[in-house]
Structures are given as C-alpha cells and as structure tokens.
Amino acid sequence: MKIDLASLRSYAREVYAATDAYLVSLTDADLARAVDLSALGLGRMPVKQLVLRALLGNALTHCGEISCLKGLQGAKGYPF
C-alpha cells in the first residue's frame, strides 16, 4: 500500500481546523446541554463532560498503546 503523505497531511490539517472551529463555536449553553448516552451505558451527561472524557480518553488510549509498543521493544513502557 502506498500512502500519499501530502494529501494525508492536508486532510489532517482540515480536520484539525474544522474541529477547532466547532469547539470554539460552542457556547456555555451548548456545553451545559445534557445528552442522553444511555444506549452506551453512560446515562445523561453535559456536553462539556462528554468532550472532556473523549479528549482524556483518547490521550490515555494512545499513552497505553505507546507503552505497549515500548514494552514489546524491551524499553520501559509507562514512565512510572
């Protein structure tokens, strides 16, 4: 498989810009609005809590993946 890095980077920049624009556009009322995530077993929560969980969860997931790969290569996985 051959990947066109220039196109991938361009796409990534557009996704980052669209995400930033969306997050900046959210008002306090938008962030306080409750969403029902009962289908996922999470109940109701404010949008701000959902965004925070998503951002932190994503960072923690990547940290775990990196730690695993480092451990598989004989390095110390998690720096604690």
mmJSON file of the N, C-alpha and C atoms, coordinates in Angstrom:
{"data_MODEL":{"atom_site":{
"group_PDB":["ATOM","ATOM","ATOM","ATOM","ATOM","ATOM","ATOM","ATOM","ATOM","ATOM","ATOM","ATOM","ATOM","ATOM","ATOM","ATOM","ATOM","ATOM","ATOM","ATOM","ATOM","ATOM","ATOM","ATOM","ATOM","ATOM","ATOM","ATOM","ATOM","ATOM","ATOM","ATOM","ATOM","ATOM","ATOM","ATOM","ATOM","ATOM","ATOM","ATOM","ATOM","ATOM","ATOM","ATOM","ATOM","ATOM","ATOM","ATOM","ATOM","ATOM","ATOM","ATOM","ATOM","ATOM","ATOM","ATOM","ATOM","ATOM","ATOM","ATOM","ATOM","ATOM","ATOM","ATOM","ATOM","ATOM","ATOM","ATOM","ATOM","ATOM","ATOM","ATOM","ATOM","ATOM","ATOM","ATOM","ATOM","ATOM","ATOM","ATOM","ATOM","ATOM","ATOM","ATOM","ATOM","ATOM","ATOM","ATOM","ATOM","ATOM","ATOM","ATOM","ATOM","ATOM","ATOM","ATOM","ATOM","ATOM","ATOM","ATOM","ATOM","ATOM","ATOM","ATOM","ATOM","ATOM","ATOM","ATOM","ATOM","ATOM","ATOM","ATOM","ATOM","ATOM","ATOM","ATOM","ATOM","ATOM","ATOM","ATOM","ATOM","ATOM","ATOM","ATOM","ATOM","ATOM","ATOM","ATOM","ATOM","ATOM","ATOM","ATOM","ATOM","ATOM","ATOM","ATOM","ATOM","ATOM","ATOM","ATOM","ATOM","ATOM","ATOM","ATOM","ATOM","ATOM","ATOM","ATOM","ATOM","ATOM","ATOM","ATOM","ATOM","ATOM","ATOM","ATOM","ATOM","ATOM","ATOM","ATOM","ATOM","ATOM","ATOM","ATOM","ATOM","ATOM","ATOM","ATOM","ATOM","ATOM","ATOM","ATOM","ATOM","ATOM","ATOM","ATOM","ATOM","ATOM","ATOM","ATOM","ATOM","ATOM","ATOM","ATOM","ATOM","ATOM","ATOM","ATOM","ATOM","ATOM","ATOM","ATOM","ATOM","ATOM","ATOM","ATOM","ATOM","ATOM","ATOM","ATOM","ATOM","ATOM","ATOM","ATOM","ATOM","ATOM","ATOM","ATOM","ATOM","ATOM","ATOM","ATOM","ATOM","ATOM","ATOM","ATOM","ATOM","ATOM","ATOM","ATOM","ATOM","ATOM","ATOM","ATOM","ATOM","ATOM","ATOM","ATOM","ATOM","ATOM","ATOM","ATOM","ATOM","ATOM","ATOM","ATOM","ATOM","ATOM","ATOM","ATOM"],
"id":[1,2,3,4,5,6,7,8,9,10,11,12,13,14,15,16,17,18,19,20,21,22,23,24,25,26,27,28,29,30,31,32,33,34,35,36,37,38,39,40,41,42,43,44,45,46,47,48,49,50,51,52,53,54,55,56,57,58,59,60,61,62,63,64,65,66,67,68,69,70,71,72,73,74,75,76,77,78,79,80,81,82,83,84,85,86,87,88,89,90,91,92,93,94,95,96,97,98,99,100,101,102,103,104,105,106,107,108,109,110,111,112,113,114,115,116,117,118,119,120,121,122,123,124,125,126,127,128,129,130,131,132,133,134,135,136,137,138,139,140,141,142,143,144,145,146,147,148,149,150,151,152,153,154,155,156,157,158,159,160,161,162,163,164,165,166,167,168,169,170,171,172,173,174,175,176,177,178,179,180,181,182,183,184,185,186,187,188,189,190,191,192,193,194,195,196,197,198,199,200,201,202,203,204,205,206,207,208,209,210,211,212,213,214,215,216,217,218,219,220,221,222,223,224,225,226,227,228,229,230,231,232,233,234,235,236,237,238,239,240],
"type_symbol":["N","C","C","N","C","C","N","C","C","N","C","C","N","C","C","N","C","C","N","C","C","N","C","C","N","C","C","N","C","C","N","C","C","N","C","C","N","C","C","N","C","C","N","C","C","N","C","C","N","C","C","N","C","C","N","C","C","N","C","C","N","C","C","N","C","C","N","C","C","N","C","C","N","C","C","N","C","C","N","C","C","N","C","C","N","C","C","N","C","C","N","C","C","N","C","C","N","C","C","N","C","C","N","C","C","N","C","C","N","C","C","N","C","C","N","C","C","N","C","C","N","C","C","N","C","C","N","C","C","N","C","C","N","C","C","N","C","C","N","C","C","N","C","C","N","C","C","N","C","C","N","C","C","N","C","C","N","C","C","N","C","C","N","C","C","N","C","C","N","C","C","N","C","C","N","C","C","N","C","C","N","C","C","N","C","C","N","C","C","N","C","C","N","C","C","N","C","C","N","C","C","N","C","C","N","C","C","N","C","C","N","C","C","N","C","C","N","C","C","N","C","C","N","C","C","N","C","C","N","C","C","N","C","C","N","C","C","N","C","C"],
"label_atom_id":["N","CA","C","N","CA","C","N","CA","C","N","CA","C","N","CA","C","N","CA","C","N","CA","C","N","CA","C","N","CA","C","N","CA","C","N","CA","C","N","CA","C","N","CA","C","N","CA","C","N","CA","C","N","CA","C","N","CA","C","N","CA","C","N","CA","C","N","CA","C","N","CA","C","N","CA","C","N","CA","C","N","CA","C","N","CA","C","N","CA","C","N","CA","C","N","CA","C","N","CA","C","N","CA","C","N","CA","C","N","CA","C","N","CA","C","N","CA","C","N","CA","C","N","CA","C","N","CA","C","N","CA","C","N","CA","C","N","CA","C","N","CA","C","N","CA","C","N","CA","C","N","CA","C","N","CA","C","N","CA","C","N","CA","C","N","CA","C","N","CA","C","N","CA","C","N","CA","C","N","CA","C","N","CA","C","N","CA","C","N","CA","C","N","CA","C","N","CA","C","N","CA","C","N","CA","C","N","CA","C","N","CA","C","N","CA","C","N","CA","C","N","CA","C","N","CA","C","N","CA","C","N","CA","C","N","CA","C","N","CA","C","N","CA","C","N","CA","C","N","CA","C","N","CA","C","N","CA","C","N","CA","C","N","CA","C","N","CA","C","N","CA","C","N","CA","C","N","CA","C"],
"label_alt_id":[null,null,null,null,null,null,null,null,null,null,null,null,null,null,null,null,null,null,null,null,null,null,null,null,null,null,null,null,null,null,null,null,null,null,null,null,null,null,null,null,null,null,null,null,null,null,null,null,null,null,null,null,null,null,null,null,null,null,null,null,null,null,null,null,null,null,null,null,null,null,null,null,null,null,null,null,null,null,null,null,null,null,null,null,null,null,null,null,null,null,null,null,null,null,null,null,null,null,null,null,null,null,null,null,null,null,null,null,null,null,null,null,null,null,null,null,null,null,null,null,null,null,null,null,null,null,null,null,null,null,null,null,null,null,null,null,null,null,null,null,null,null,null,null,null,null,null,null,null,null,null,null,null,null,null,null,null,null,null,null,null,null,null,null,null,null,null,null,null,null,null,null,null,null,null,null,null,null,null,null,null,null,null,null,null,null,null,null,null,null,null,null,null,null,null,null,null,null,null,null,null,null,null,null,null,null,null,null,null,null,null,null,null,null,null,null,null,null,null,null,null,null,null,null,null,null,null,null,null,null,null,null,null,null,null,null,null,null,null,null],
"label_comp_id":["MET","MET","MET","LYS","LYS","LYS","ILE","ILE","ILE","ASP","ASP","ASP","LEU","LEU","LEU","ALA","ALA","ALA","SER","SER","SER","LEU","LEU","LEU","ARG","ARG","ARG","SER","SER","SER","TYR","TYR","TYR","ALA","ALA","ALA","ARG","ARG","ARG","GLU","GLU","GLU","VAL","VAL","VAL","TYR","TYR","TYR","ALA","ALA","ALA","ALA","ALA","ALA","THR","THR","THR","ASP","ASP","ASP","ALA","ALA","ALA","TYR","TYR","TYR","LEU","LEU","LEU","VAL","VAL","VAL","SER","SER","SER","LEU","LEU","LEU","THR","THR","THR","ASP","ASP","ASP","ALA","ALA","ALA","ASP","ASP","ASP","LEU","LEU","LEU","ALA","ALA","ALA","ARG","ARG","ARG","ALA","ALA","ALA","VAL","VAL","VAL","ASP","ASP","ASP","LEU","LEU","LEU","SER","SER","SER","ALA","ALA","ALA","LEU","LEU","LEU","GLY","GLY","GLY","LEU","LEU","LEU","GLY","GLY","GLY","ARG","ARG","ARG","MET","MET","MET","PRO","PRO","PRO","VAL","VAL","VAL","LYS","LYS","LYS","GLN","GLN","GLN","LEU","LEU","LEU","VAL","VAL","VAL","LEU","LEU","LEU","ARG","ARG","ARG","ALA","ALA","ALA","LEU","LEU","LEU","LEU","LEU","LEU","GLY","GLY","GLY","ASN","ASN","ASN","ALA","ALA","ALA","LEU","LEU","LEU","THR","THR","THR","HIS","HIS","HIS","CYS","CYS","CYS","GLY","GLY","GLY","GLU","GLU","GLU","ILE","ILE","ILE","SER","SER","SER","CYS","CYS","CYS","LEU","LEU","LEU","LYS","LYS","LYS","GLY","GLY","GLY","LEU","LEU","LEU","GLN","GLN","GLN","GLY","GLY","GLY","ALA","ALA","ALA","LYS","LYS","LYS","GLY","GLY","GLY","TYR","TYR","TYR","PRO","PRO","PRO","PHE","PHE","PHE"],
"label_asym_id":["A","A","A","A","A","A","A","A","A","A","A","A","A","A","A","A","A","A","A","A","A","A","A","A","A","A","A","A","A","A","A","A","A","A","A","A","A","A","A","A","A","A","A","A","A","A","A","A","A","A","A","A","A","A","A","A","A","A","A","A","A","A","A","A","A","A","A","A","A","A","A","A","A","A","A","A","A","A","A","A","A","A","A","A","A","A","A","A","A","A","A","A","A","A","A","A","A","A","A","A","A","A","A","A","A","A","A","A","A","A","A","A","A","A","A","A","A","A","A","A","A","A","A","A","A","A","A","A","A","A","A","A","A","A","A","A","A","A","A","A","A","A","A","A","A","A","A","A","A","A","A","A","A","A","A","A","A","A","A","A","A","A","A","A","A","A","A","A","A","A","A","A","A","A","A","A","A","A","A","A","A","A","A","A","A","A","A","A","A","A","A","A","A","A","A","A","A","A","A","A","A","A","A","A","A","A","A","A","A","A","A","A","A","A","A","A","A","A","A","A","A","A","A","A","A","A","A","A","A","A","A","A","A","A","A","A","A","A","A","A"],
"label_entity_id":["1","1","1","1","1","1","1","1","1","1","1","1","1","1","1","1","1","1","1","1","1","1","1","1","1","1","1","1","1","1","1","1","1","1","1","1","1","1","1","1","1","1","1","1","1","1","1","1","1","1","1","1","1","1","1","1","1","1","1","1","1","1","1","1","1","1","1","1","1","1","1","1","1","1","1","1","1","1","1","1","1","1","1","1","1","1","1","1","1","1","1","1","1","1","1","1","1","1","1","1","1","1","1","1","1","1","1","1","1","1","1","1","1","1","1","1","1","1","1","1","1","1","1","1","1","1","1","1","1","1","1","1","1","1","1","1","1","1","1","1","1","1","1","1","1","1","1","1","1","1","1","1","1","1","1","1","1","1","1","1","1","1","1","1","1","1","1","1","1","1","1","1","1","1","1","1","1","1","1","1","1","1","1","1","1","1","1","1","1","1","1","1","1","1","1","1","1","1","1","1","1","1","1","1","1","1","1","1","1","1","1","1","1","1","1","1","1","1","1","1","1","1","1","1","1","1","1","1","1","1","1","1","1","1","1","1","1","1","1","1"],
"label_seq_id":[1,1,1,2,2,2,3,3,3,4,4,4,5,5,5,6,6,6,7,7,7,8,8,8,9,9,9,10,10,10,11,11,11,12,12,12,13,13,13,14,14,14,15,15,15,16,16,16,17,17,17,18,18,18,19,19,19,20,20,20,21,21,21,22,22,22,23,23,23,24,24,24,25,25,25,26,26,26,27,27,27,28,28,28,29,29,29,30,30,30,31,31,31,32,32,32,33,33,33,34,34,34,35,35,35,36,36,36,37,37,37,38,38,38,39,39,39,40,40,40,41,41,41,42,42,42,43,43,43,44,44,44,45,45,45,46,46,46,47,47,47,48,48,48,49,49,49,50,50,50,51,51,51,52,52,52,53,53,53,54,54,54,55,55,55,56,56,56,57,57,57,58,58,58,59,59,59,60,60,60,61,61,61,62,62,62,63,63,63,64,64,64,65,65,65,66,66,66,67,67,67,68,68,68,69,69,69,70,70,70,71,71,71,72,72,72,73,73,73,74,74,74,75,75,75,76,76,76,77,77,77,78,78,78,79,79,79,80,80,80],
"pdbx_PDB_ins_code":[null,null,null,null,null,null,null,null,null,null,null,null,null,null,null,null,null,null,null,null,null,null,null,null,null,null,null,null,null,null,null,null,null,null,null,null,null,null,null,null,null,null,null,null,null,null,null,null,null,null,null,null,null,null,null,null,null,null,null,null,null,null,null,null,null,null,null,null,null,null,null,null,null,null,null,null,null,null,null,null,null,null,null,null,null,null,null,null,null,null,null,null,null,null,null,null,null,null,null,null,null,null,null,null,null,null,null,null,null,null,null,null,null,null,null,null,null,null,null,null,null,null,null,null,null,null,null,null,null,null,null,null,null,null,null,null,null,null,null,null,null,null,null,null,null,null,null,null,null,null,null,null,null,null,null,null,null,null,null,null,null,null,null,null,null,null,null,null,null,null,null,null,null,null,null,null,null,null,null,null,null,null,null,null,null,null,null,null,null,null,null,null,null,null,null,null,null,null,null,null,null,null,null,null,null,null,null,null,null,null,null,null,null,null,null,null,null,null,null,null,null,null,null,null,null,null,null,null,null,null,null,null,null,null,null,null,null,null,null,null],
"Cartn_x":[0.838,0.0,0.887,0.565,1.316,0.415,0.944,0.17,0.718,-0.186,0.185,0.233,1.43,1.569,1.13,1.39,0.984,-0.535,-1.262,-2.724,-3.217,-2.584,-2.966,-2.747,-1.631,-1.351,-2.334,-2.669,-3.637,-5.0,-5.396,-6.665,-6.639,-5.546,-5.429,-5.555,-4.901,-4.998,-6.445,-7.164,-8.564,-9.425,-9.168,-9.92,-9.627,-8.34,-7.986,-8.654,-8.638,-9.237,-10.745,-11.407,-12.856,-13.197,-12.398,-12.624,-12.429,-11.339,-11.086,-12.22,-12.673,-13.752,-15.028,-15.324,-16.519,-16.405,-15.291,-15.126,-15.183,-14.579,-14.597,-16.012,-16.831,-18.18,-19.156,-18.785,-19.698,-19.885,-21.118,-21.438,-21.531,-21.63,-21.807,-23.082,-24.133,-25.393,-25.21,-24.457,-24.174,-23.457,-22.466,-21.651,-22.43,-23.422,-24.22,-25.355,-25.688,-26.791,-26.493,-27.486,-27.315,-27.616,-26.832,-27.074,-27.321,-28.182,-28.542,-27.676,-26.804,-25.92,-26.248,-27.522,-27.961,-27.701,-27.784,-27.553,-26.122,-25.218,-23.817,-23.519,-24.553,-24.371,-23.786,-23.833,-23.243,-24.283,-25.562,-26.61,-26.608,-27.048,-27.083,-25.887,-25.302,-24.19,-24.134,-23.574,-23.429,-22.41,-22.597,-21.687,-20.25,-20.043,-18.67,-18.005,-18.763,-18.203,-17.9,-18.767,-18.548,-17.291,-17.12,-15.933,-14.674,-14.708,-13.548,-13.199,-14.215,-13.967,-13.374,-13.885,-13.387,-11.927,-11.595,-10.215,-9.262,-9.642,-8.783,-8.687,-9.822,-9.825,-8.941,-8.976,-8.136,-6.662,-6.306,-4.909,-4.454,-5.296,-4.936,-4.797,-5.662,-5.588,-4.272,-3.916,-2.653,-1.455,-1.525,-0.441,-0.27,-1.38,-1.322,-0.755,-1.155,-0.636,0.873,1.333,2.766,3.528,2.972,3.619,3.745,2.702,2.729,3.817,3.866,4.878,6.288,6.489,7.811,8.162,7.196,7.439,7.785,7.109,7.4,8.801,9.335,10.674,11.744,11.335,12.292,12.542,11.86,12.02,11.005,11.188,10.235,8.964,7.843,6.587,6.05,5.589,4.977,5.974,6.207,7.303,7.045,6.427,6.2,6.901],
"Cartn_y":[-1.166,0.0,1.234,2.186,3.427,4.564,5.358,6.459,7.777,8.634,9.974,10.869,11.029,11.783,13.232,13.845,15.251,15.378,14.468,14.501,14.183,13.214,12.853,14.014,14.695,15.849,16.986,17.202,18.237,17.916,16.666,16.233,16.412,16.022,16.165,17.63,18.525,19.96,20.432,19.958,20.356,19.819,18.59,18.016,18.795,19.091,19.863,21.235,21.894,23.23,23.17,22.176,22.044,21.734,20.886,20.554,21.776,22.507,23.726,24.731,24.914,25.86,25.45,24.158,23.679,23.911,23.536,23.687,25.151,26.022,27.455,28.02,27.442,27.963,27.593,26.622,26.186,27.27,27.502,28.489,27.775,28.553,27.96,27.117,27.605,26.857,25.533,25.556,24.317,23.31,23.785,22.904,22.368,23.121,22.705,21.763,21.713,20.868,19.4,18.716,17.292,16.451,15.416,14.453,13.09,12.318,11.002,9.938,9.347,8.294,6.96,6.794,5.573,4.339,4.475,3.336,2.814,3.68,3.296,2.961,3.009,2.721,3.879,5.09,6.254,7.203,6.952,7.821,9.186,10.189,11.564,12.319,13.167,13.994,15.265,16.339,17.567,17.385,18.141,18.079,18.333,19.296,19.6,18.389,17.586,16.386,15.339,15.226,14.276,14.639,15.93,16.379,16.113,16.438,16.21,14.725,13.889,12.438,11.931,12.439,11.991,12.396,13.639,14.102,13.348,13.198,12.476,10.996,10.415,9.006,8.733,9.618,9.466,9.542,10.505,10.644,9.417,8.929,7.757,6.499,6.381,5.228,5.225,6.387,6.467,6.233,6.735,6.52,5.027,4.322,2.884,2.14,2.565,1.931,2.124,3.329,3.629,2.831,2.758,1.989,0.524,-0.011,-1.407,-1.624,-0.74,-0.885,-0.757,0.176,0.311,-0.951,-1.489,-2.706,-3.876,-3.993,-5.062,-4.942,-3.721,-3.49,-3.531,-3.907,-4.053,-2.788,-1.709,-0.446,-0.411,0.549,0.735,1.312,0.625,1.047,2.353,2.357,3.555,4.171,5.474,6.085,6.269,5.334,5.45,4.357],
"Cartn_z":[0.0,0.0,0.0,-0.831,-0.887,-0.395,0.507,1.1,0.594,0.148,-0.29,0.95,1.517,2.772,2.65,1.518,1.345,1.444,0.801,0.867,2.271,2.913,4.275,5.233,5.102,5.97,5.706,4.45,4.1,4.713,4.594,5.18,6.694,7.331,8.784,9.199,8.461,8.779,8.685,7.665,7.505,8.652,9.074,10.191,11.473,11.732,12.928,12.903,11.757,11.641,11.872,11.303,11.482,12.936,13.572,14.977,15.857,15.621,16.391,16.211,14.979,14.703,15.428,15.433,16.125,17.625,18.216,19.663,20.085,19.301,19.616,19.505,18.631,18.417,19.532,20.377,21.425,22.482,22.825,23.867,25.215,26.273,27.603,27.638,26.967,26.928,26.18,25.084,24.346,25.238,25.965,26.813,28.011,28.463,29.617,29.219,27.931,27.459,27.747,28.291,28.606,27.373,27.194,26.12,26.76,26.124,26.657,25.992,26.783,26.291,26.956,27.307,27.985,27.134,25.83,24.939,25.073,25.523,25.718,27.171,28.011,29.432,30.215,29.638,30.299,30.886,30.657,31.181,30.512,31.268,30.751,31.306,30.467,30.931,30.088,30.666,29.9,28.773,27.705,26.557,27.002,27.93,28.36,28.996,29.735,30.342,29.272,28.279,27.192,26.403,26.09,25.349,26.172,27.442,28.303,28.382,28.564,28.618,27.31,26.201,24.894,24.71,25.063,24.908,25.828,27.092,28.038,27.691,27.319,26.948,25.751,24.772,23.591,23.972,24.806,25.226,26.019,26.927,27.725,26.862,25.863,24.967,24.205,23.66,22.914,23.83,25.044,26.003,26.273,26.423,26.639,25.439,24.242,23.026,22.909,23.171,23.093,24.144,25.346,26.411,26.027,25.425,24.99,23.942,22.953,21.893,22.459,23.387,24.006,24.78,25.517,26.276,25.375,24.245,23.292,22.697,22.708,22.17,23.267,24.481,25.564,26.366,26.045,26.781,27.923,28.836,29.913,29.295,29.478,28.857,29.379,30.605,31.175,32.142,32.063,32.817,34.315,34.984,36.427,37.162],
"occupancy":[1.0,1.0,1.0,1.0,1.0,1.0,1.0,1.0,1.0,1.0,1.0,1.0,1.0,1.0,1.0,1.0,1.0,1.0,1.0,1.0,1.0,1.0,1.0,1.0,1.0,1.0,1.0,1.0,1.0,1.0,1.0,1.0,1.0,1.0,1.0,1.0,1.0,1.0,1.0,1.0,1.0,1.0,1.0,1.0,1.0,1.0,1.0,1.0,1.0,1.0,1.0,1.0,1.0,1.0,1.0,1.0,1.0,1.0,1.0,1.0,1.0,1.0,1.0,1.0,1.0,1.0,1.0,1.0,1.0,1.0,1.0,1.0,1.0,1.0,1.0,1.0,1.0,1.0,1.0,1.0,1.0,1.0,1.0,1.0,1.0,1.0,1.0,1.0,1.0,1.0,1.0,1.0,1.0,1.0,1.0,1.0,1.0,1.0,1.0,1.0,1.0,1.0,1.0,1.0,1.0,1.0,1.0,1.0,1.0,1.0,1.0,1.0,1.0,1.0,1.0,1.0,1.0,1.0,1.0,1.0,1.0,1.0,1.0,1.0,1.0,1.0,1.0,1.0,1.0,1.0,1.0,1.0,1.0,1.0,1.0,1.0,1.0,1.0,1.0,1.0,1.0,1.0,1.0,1.0,1.0,1.0,1.0,1.0,1.0,1.0,1.0,1.0,1.0,1.0,1.0,1.0,1.0,1.0,1.0,1.0,1.0,1.0,1.0,1.0,1.0,1.0,1.0,1.0,1.0,1.0,1.0,1.0,1.0,1.0,1.0,1.0,1.0,1.0,1.0,1.0,1.0,1.0,1.0,1.0,1.0,1.0,1.0,1.0,1.0,1.0,1.0,1.0,1.0,1.0,1.0,1.0,1.0,1.0,1.0,1.0,1.0,1.0,1.0,1.0,1.0,1.0,1.0,1.0,1.0,1.0,1.0,1.0,1.0,1.0,1.0,1.0,1.0,1.0,1.0,1.0,1.0,1.0,1.0,1.0,1.0,1.0,1.0,1.0,1.0,1.0,1.0,1.0,1.0,1.0,1.0,1.0,1.0,1.0,1.0,1.0],
"B_iso_or_equiv":[0.0,0.0,0.0,0.0,0.0,0.0,0.0,0.0,0.0,0.0,0.0,0.0,0.0,0.0,0.0,0.0,0.0,0.0,0.0,0.0,0.0,0.0,0.0,0.0,0.0,0.0,0.0,0.0,0.0,0.0,0.0,0.0,0.0,0.0,0.0,0.0,0.0,0.0,0.0,0.0,0.0,0.0,0.0,0.0,0.0,0.0,0.0,0.0,0.0,0.0,0.0,0.0,0.0,0.0,0.0,0.0,0.0,0.0,0.0,0.0,0.0,0.0,0.0,0.0,0.0,0.0,0.0,0.0,0.0,0.0,0.0,0.0,0.0,0.0,0.0,0.0,0.0,0.0,0.0,0.0,0.0,0.0,0.0,0.0,0.0,0.0,0.0,0.0,0.0,0.0,0.0,0.0,0.0,0.0,0.0,0.0,0.0,0.0,0.0,0.0,0.0,0.0,0.0,0.0,0.0,0.0,0.0,0.0,0.0,0.0,0.0,0.0,0.0,0.0,0.0,0.0,0.0,0.0,0.0,0.0,0.0,0.0,0.0,0.0,0.0,0.0,0.0,0.0,0.0,0.0,0.0,0.0,0.0,0.0,0.0,0.0,0.0,0.0,0.0,0.0,0.0,0.0,0.0,0.0,0.0,0.0,0.0,0.0,0.0,0.0,0.0,0.0,0.0,0.0,0.0,0.0,0.0,0.0,0.0,0.0,0.0,0.0,0.0,0.0,0.0,0.0,0.0,0.0,0.0,0.0,0.0,0.0,0.0,0.0,0.0,0.0,0.0,0.0,0.0,0.0,0.0,0.0,0.0,0.0,0.0,0.0,0.0,0.0,0.0,0.0,0.0,0.0,0.0,0.0,0.0,0.0,0.0,0.0,0.0,0.0,0.0,0.0,0.0,0.0,0.0,0.0,0.0,0.0,0.0,0.0,0.0,0.0,0.0,0.0,0.0,0.0,0.0,0.0,0.0,0.0,0.0,0.0,0.0,0.0,0.0,0.0,0.0,0.0,0.0,0.0,0.0,0.0,0.0,0.0,0.0,0.0,0.0,0.0,0.0,0.0],
"pdbx_formal_charge":[null,null,null,null,null,null,null,null,null,null,null,null,null,null,null,null,null,null,null,null,null,null,null,null,null,null,null,null,null,null,null,null,null,null,null,null,null,null,null,null,null,null,null,null,null,null,null,null,null,null,null,null,null,null,null,null,null,null,null,null,null,null,null,null,null,null,null,null,null,null,null,null,null,null,null,null,null,null,null,null,null,null,null,null,null,null,null,null,null,null,null,null,null,null,null,null,null,null,null,null,null,null,null,null,null,null,null,null,null,null,null,null,null,null,null,null,null,null,null,null,null,null,null,null,null,null,null,null,null,null,null,null,null,null,null,null,null,null,null,null,null,null,null,null,null,null,null,null,null,null,null,null,null,null,null,null,null,null,null,null,null,null,null,null,null,null,null,null,null,null,null,null,null,null,null,null,null,null,null,null,null,null,null,null,null,null,null,null,null,null,null,null,null,null,null,null,null,null,null,null,null,null,null,null,null,null,null,null,null,null,null,null,null,null,null,null,null,null,null,null,null,null,null,null,null,null,null,null,null,null,null,null,null,null,null,null,null,null,null,null],
"auth_seq_id":[1,1,1,2,2,2,3,3,3,4,4,4,5,5,5,6,6,6,7,7,7,8,8,8,9,9,9,10,10,10,11,11,11,12,12,12,13,13,13,14,14,14,15,15,15,16,16,16,17,17,17,18,18,18,19,19,19,20,20,20,21,21,21,22,22,22,23,23,23,24,24,24,25,25,25,26,26,26,27,27,27,28,28,28,29,29,29,30,30,30,31,31,31,32,32,32,33,33,33,34,34,34,35,35,35,36,36,36,37,37,37,38,38,38,39,39,39,40,40,40,41,41,41,42,42,42,43,43,43,44,44,44,45,45,45,46,46,46,47,47,47,48,48,48,49,49,49,50,50,50,51,51,51,52,52,52,53,53,53,54,54,54,55,55,55,56,56,56,57,57,57,58,58,58,59,59,59,60,60,60,61,61,61,62,62,62,63,63,63,64,64,64,65,65,65,66,66,66,67,67,67,68,68,68,69,69,69,70,70,70,71,71,71,72,72,72,73,73,73,74,74,74,75,75,75,76,76,76,77,77,77,78,78,78,79,79,79,80,80,80],
"auth_comp_id":["MET","MET","MET","LYS","LYS","LYS","ILE","ILE","ILE","ASP","ASP","ASP","LEU","LEU","LEU","ALA","ALA","ALA","SER","SER","SER","LEU","LEU","LEU","ARG","ARG","ARG","SER","SER","SER","TYR","TYR","TYR","ALA","ALA","ALA","ARG","ARG","ARG","GLU","GLU","GLU","VAL","VAL","VAL","TYR","TYR","TYR","ALA","ALA","ALA","ALA","ALA","ALA","THR","THR","THR","ASP","ASP","ASP","ALA","ALA","ALA","TYR","TYR","TYR","LEU","LEU","LEU","VAL","VAL","VAL","SER","SER","SER","LEU","LEU","LEU","THR","THR","THR","ASP","ASP","ASP","ALA","ALA","ALA","ASP","ASP","ASP","LEU","LEU","LEU","ALA","ALA","ALA","ARG","ARG","ARG","ALA","ALA","ALA","VAL","VAL","VAL","ASP","ASP","ASP","LEU","LEU","LEU","SER","SER","SER","ALA","ALA","ALA","LEU","LEU","LEU","GLY","GLY","GLY","LEU","LEU","LEU","GLY","GLY","GLY","ARG","ARG","ARG","MET","MET","MET","PRO","PRO","PRO","VAL","VAL","VAL","LYS","LYS","LYS","GLN","GLN","GLN","LEU","LEU","LEU","VAL","VAL","VAL","LEU","LEU","LEU","ARG","ARG","ARG","ALA","ALA","ALA","LEU","LEU","LEU","LEU","LEU","LEU","GLY","GLY","GLY","ASN","ASN","ASN","ALA","ALA","ALA","LEU","LEU","LEU","THR","THR","THR","HIS","HIS","HIS","CYS","CYS","CYS","GLY","GLY","GLY","GLU","GLU","GLU","ILE","ILE","ILE","SER","SER","SER","CYS","CYS","CYS","LEU","LEU","LEU","LYS","LYS","LYS","GLY","GLY","GLY","LEU","LEU","LEU","GLN","GLN","GLN","GLY","GLY","GLY","ALA","ALA","ALA","LYS","LYS","LYS","GLY","GLY","GLY","TYR","TYR","TYR","PRO","PRO","PRO","PHE","PHE","PHE"],
"auth_asym_id":["A","A","A","A","A","A","A","A","A","A","A","A","A","A","A","A","A","A","A","A","A","A","A","A","A","A","A","A","A","A","A","A","A","A","A","A","A","A","A","A","A","A","A","A","A","A","A","A","A","A","A","A","A","A","A","A","A","A","A","A","A","A","A","A","A","A","A","A","A","A","A","A","A","A","A","A","A","A","A","A","A","A","A","A","A","A","A","A","A","A","A","A","A","A","A","A","A","A","A","A","A","A","A","A","A","A","A","A","A","A","A","A","A","A","A","A","A","A","A","A","A","A","A","A","A","A","A","A","A","A","A","A","A","A","A","A","A","A","A","A","A","A","A","A","A","A","A","A","A","A","A","A","A","A","A","A","A","A","A","A","A","A","A","A","A","A","A","A","A","A","A","A","A","A","A","A","A","A","A","A","A","A","A","A","A","A","A","A","A","A","A","A","A","A","A","A","A","A","A","A","A","A","A","A","A","A","A","A","A","A","A","A","A","A","A","A","A","A","A","A","A","A","A","A","A","A","A","A","A","A","A","A","A","A","A","A","A","A","A","A"],
"auth_atom_id":["N","CA","C","N","CA","C","N","CA","C","N","CA","C","N","CA","C","N","CA","C","N","CA","C","N","CA","C","N","CA","C","N","CA","C","N","CA","C","N","CA","C","N","CA","C","N","CA","C","N","CA","C","N","CA","C","N","CA","C","N","CA","C","N","CA","C","N","CA","C","N","CA","C","N","CA","C","N","CA","C","N","CA","C","N","CA","C","N","CA","C","N","CA","C","N","CA","C","N","CA","C","N","CA","C","N","CA","C","N","CA","C","N","CA","C","N","CA","C","N","CA","C","N","CA","C","N","CA","C","N","CA","C","N","CA","C","N","CA","C","N","CA","C","N","CA","C","N","CA","C","N","CA","C","N","CA","C","N","CA","C","N","CA","C","N","CA","C","N","CA","C","N","CA","C","N","CA","C","N","CA","C","N","CA","C","N","CA","C","N","CA","C","N","CA","C","N","CA","C","N","CA","C","N","CA","C","N","CA","C","N","CA","C","N","CA","C","N","CA","C","N","CA","C","N","CA","C","N","CA","C","N","CA","C","N","CA","C","N","CA","C","N","CA","C","N","CA","C","N","CA","C","N","CA","C","N","CA","C","N","CA","C","N","CA","C","N","CA","C","N","CA","C","N","CA","C","N","CA","C"],
"pdbx_PDB_model_num":[1,1,1,1,1,1,1,1,1,1,1,1,1,1,1,1,1,1,1,1,1,1,1,1,1,1,1,1,1,1,1,1,1,1,1,1,1,1,1,1,1,1,1,1,1,1,1,1,1,1,1,1,1,1,1,1,1,1,1,1,1,1,1,1,1,1,1,1,1,1,1,1,1,1,1,1,1,1,1,1,1,1,1,1,1,1,1,1,1,1,1,1,1,1,1,1,1,1,1,1,1,1,1,1,1,1,1,1,1,1,1,1,1,1,1,1,1,1,1,1,1,1,1,1,1,1,1,1,1,1,1,1,1,1,1,1,1,1,1,1,1,1,1,1,1,1,1,1,1,1,1,1,1,1,1,1,1,1,1,1,1,1,1,1,1,1,1,1,1,1,1,1,1,1,1,1,1,1,1,1,1,1,1,1,1,1,1,1,1,1,1,1,1,1,1,1,1,1,1,1,1,1,1,1,1,1,1,1,1,1,1,1,1,1,1,1,1,1,1,1,1,1,1,1,1,1,1,1,1,1,1,1,1,1,1,1,1,1,1,1]
}}}
